[in-house]
Amino acid sequence: NGKMGRWLADFFEARGHRIRVYDVSDSDKFPMERDLERGLRDAEVVVIATPISVTAEMLEKVIELGTEALVFDIASVKSPLQTVLRRGASEGLMMCSMHPMFGPETYSIIDRNVVLCNCGSTAAVDRARKLIDGANITEMDVEEHDPIMAYVLGLGHAVNIAFFESLRASGRSFDELNTAASTTFQRQVETSRDVALENAQLYYEIQNMNPHNAEALGYLQKALEDLRAAARDGDRRAFERMMADGREYFGGSE
């Protein structure tokens, strides 16, 4: 019954699947399943769409009760789940892990990025891939997921949080700054505002539970220190080198 759980329920219903929901709150659209064991026995697919902090616990329950269904989570961080996911697959469950790289405001899965993690069951990955046909699917081992997400999610979120926190700390109102906004400022504000409106618990768990975020944020801190030093010390070459390196990283000049 969370936002992404509801999104997936609507998505799968639209593709012709019948949905039942097992949750602590009632669905206002789909039938509820009150008995987890019965639900696992009857289902062909089980999707774990819970907060990251309780996903491993839910996966443990599924393994304990057993099921012949395809089972996957959609957690944004996989490190706390790797052991249980691998164990489930090793014990014969059709288990993998998925990460839709979009939020519940997304209209369609077509051409949206989805990461599909192999936890030891190739059959589970193959079956899950068919369920999300139309997405841009990237397949990897589950251990590869979090080092990449430290930059794709952890760093991306942190930059935007740091941006709006810096604006707030300046003591200048947003209206005052926005009246003189440059195009770059407006683009950054648009993204940062979206981040500020997101689920704080989810964003905290993404920062807190991915052990690889420390590396990414360390590079961010060093980049800020280098930028500040180049401007403060009048080191034009260092500044221009950072700009040139950035252009090269993104593929060079257009």
PyMOL commands that set and color helices and strands:
alter all, ss='L'
color gray80, all
select helices_A, chain A and resi 3-14+36-42+52-65+79-90+122-131+142-169+174-178+183-196+200-209+213-232+236-249
alter helices_A, ss='H'
color red, helices_A
select strands_A, chain A and resi 45-48+70-73+94-100+113-118+136-141
alter strands_A, ss='S'
color yellow, strands_A
deselect
rebuild
show_as cartoon
